[in-house]
Amino acid sequence: MDRGQAHTLEAITAAMILVSSLVFALQVTAVTPLTGSTSSQHIENQQAAVAEGVLATADENGTLASTLLYWNESAGGWHGATPDGYVRGPPPTAFGDMLEETFLERGIAFDLTLYYIDDSGERQRDPIVDLGEPSDHASTERRLVTLSDGDRLRNPDESLSDTTLENASYLVQDRDPEQTLYSVVEVELVVWRM
């Protein structure tokens, strides 16, 4: 009989340890709305595809390059932007309208950044739009844009100015003054759910 009680006590202790382990494991593992899952991965993939499509469309119809040329020489920055770029929304350009309609109106934040090579051969970045810190589940798309010496800067109303890149005081320097190619820059679009 003592042996039966010992086995029963042993079984109860083992069951308590097992239940305690399960309770501890469930408390340690936090499941939140941002926890990775197949649905959140699907959303990330969808956002990346939309961002890629927006960049490709804007590059094709010229609105991306037009936004890159929306430069205020006297201020040394984008027309109407802070030194950190546009921090309250997209630039007031056709491409900015596309970004607002595609992303902001659907509760998706984004950052738009220009990357270029400076005179010393170093890669530099300049924010065009900075709407905050991307989440861990942000999607990033990049597009190369070719700028030519004859490309003209844009006025605040987005009309063409008389100043061409080869004669402008622009953020990006002419990579080869002997050629009509001014520079090749990279535009990065990062999108995430707000």
C-alpha positions in Angstrom: 0.0 0.0 0.0 2.9 2.4 0.7 4.2 1.6 -2.7 0.9 2.6 -4.4 0.8 5.9 -2.5 4.3 6.6 -3.6 3.4 6.0 -7.2 0.3 8.1 -6.9 2.3 11.0 -5.3 4.9 10.7 -8.1 2.3 10.8 -10.8 0.6 13.9 -9.2 4.0 15.7 -8.9 4.9 14.8 -12.6 1.5 16.1 -13.7 2.0 19.4 -11.8 5.4 19.8 -13.3 4.0 19.2 -16.8 1.1 21.7 -16.3 3.5 24.3 -14.8 5.8 23.9 -17.8 2.9 24.4 -20.2 1.6 27.5 -18.3 5.1 29.0 -18.3 5.6 28.3 -22.0 2.3 30.0 -22.9 3.1 33.1 -20.7 6.6 33.5 -22.3 5.3 33.3 -25.9 3.4 36.5 -26.6 1.2 36.5 -29.7 0.5 40.0 -30.9 -1.1 41.4 -34.1 2.5 42.0 -35.4 3.6 38.4 -34.8 4.8 36.9 -38.0 2.2 34.7 -39.8 1.3 33.6 -43.2 -1.3 36.4 -43.4 1.2 39.1 -42.4 3.7 37.7 -44.9 1.1 37.9 -47.6 0.4 41.6 -46.7 4.1 42.3 -46.8 4.4 40.6 -50.2 1.4 42.6 -51.5 2.8 45.9 -50.2 6.1 45.1 -51.9 4.4 44.4 -55.2 2.4 47.6 -55.0 5.5 49.6 -54.2 7.3 48.0 -57.1 4.4 48.8 -59.4 4.2 52.4 -58.3 7.9 53.0 -58.9 7.8 51.3 -62.3 4.7 53.3 -63.4 6.2 56.6 -62.1 9.5 55.9 -63.9 7.7 55.0 -67.1 5.4 58.1 -67.2 8.2 60.4 -66.1 6.7 61.5 -62.8 9.5 59.9 -60.7 12.2 61.9 -62.5 10.1 65.0 -62.4 9.9 64.6 -58.6 13.7 64.2 -58.4 14.0 67.4 -60.3 11.6 69.3 -58.0 14.6 71.0 -56.5 14.9 74.5 -55.1 18.4 75.8 -55.9 18.3 78.8 -53.7 17.2 76.8 -50.6 19.3 73.8 -51.4 16.5 71.4 -50.9 13.2 70.1 -52.2 10.6 72.8 -52.8 8.7 73.4 -49.5 10.4 70.6 -47.6 12.3 70.6 -44.3 16.0 69.5 -44.2 14.6 66.0 -43.5 12.5 66.1 -46.6 8.7 66.1 -46.5 7.7 65.0 -43.1 3.9 65.4 -43.2 3.1 63.8 -46.5 4.3 63.3 -50.0 5.8 66.0 -52.2 3.3 68.2 -54.0 4.0 66.6 -57.4 2.2 64.1 -59.6 4.3 61.3 -58.2 3.4 62.6 -54.7 -0.3 62.4 -55.5 0.2 58.8 -56.7 2.0 57.9 -53.4 -0.8 59.5 -51.3 -3.6 57.8 -53.2 -1.9 54.4 -53.2 -0.5 54.3 -49.7 -1.6 57.1 -47.3 -5.3 56.9 -48.1 -5.1 53.1 -47.3 -3.3 53.5 -43.9 0.1 52.7 -45.2 3.1 54.9 -44.3 6.2 55.2 -46.5 9.6 56.8 -46.7 11.1 57.8 -50.0 14.9 58.2 -50.2 17.4 59.2 -52.9 20.8 57.5 -53.0 23.6 58.8 -55.1 27.4 58.7 -55.3 29.2 61.9 -54.3 32.4 63.4 -55.7 34.6 61.3 -53.4 32.9 58.0 -54.5 30.9 57.6 -51.3 27.3 56.5 -51.3 25.1 59.3 -49.9 21.4 59.4 -49.0 18.9 62.2 -49.0 15.4 61.8 -47.6 12.6 63.0 -49.9 9.8 61.8 -47.7 10.3 60.8 -44.1 7.0 59.7 -42.4 8.7 58.0 -39.5 10.5 54.8 -38.5 9.5 51.8 -40.5 8.1 48.7 -38.7 9.9 45.4 -38.6 7.4 44.2 -41.3 8.2 47.0 -43.8 8.7 46.3 -47.5 11.5 47.9 -49.5 11.6 48.5 -53.3 14.4 50.3 -55.2 14.6 51.7 -58.7 17.5 53.2 -60.7 16.8 56.5 -62.4 19.0 58.0 -65.1 19.4 61.8 -65.1 20.7 63.7 -68.2 22.6 67.0 -68.5 19.6 68.5 -70.3 17.0 67.5 -67.7 15.4 70.7 -66.4 14.6 71.5 -62.8 11.0 72.0 -61.8 9.4 75.2 -60.4 7.2 75.1 -57.3 4.2 74.6 -59.5 6.0 71.6 -61.2 6.4 73.5 -64.5 9.8 73.3 -66.2 12.3 75.9 -65.2 15.0 77.3 -67.5 17.8 75.6 -65.5 19.2 72.4 -66.8 21.0 69.9 -64.5 24.4 70.7 -66.1 24.0 74.4 -65.1 22.2 73.8 -61.8 23.3 73.8 -58.2 21.8 70.3 -57.6 22.1 67.8 -54.7 23.7 65.2 -57.0 26.9 66.1 -58.9 27.6 65.5 -62.6 29.4 62.1 -62.7 31.0 62.8 -66.1 30.9 66.4 -67.4 32.1 65.2 -70.8 29.1 63.0 -71.4 25.4 63.9 -71.7 24.7 61.4 -68.9 24.4 63.4 -65.7 24.1 60.6 -63.1 22.3 57.4 -62.2 20.6 57.6 -58.9 18.7 55.0 -56.8 15.3 55.7 -55.4 14.2 53.6 -52.4 10.5 53.3 -51.3 9.9 51.7 -47.9 6.2 51.0 -47.1 4.6 49.7 -43.8 1.2 49.6 -42.1 0.6 52.5 -39.7 
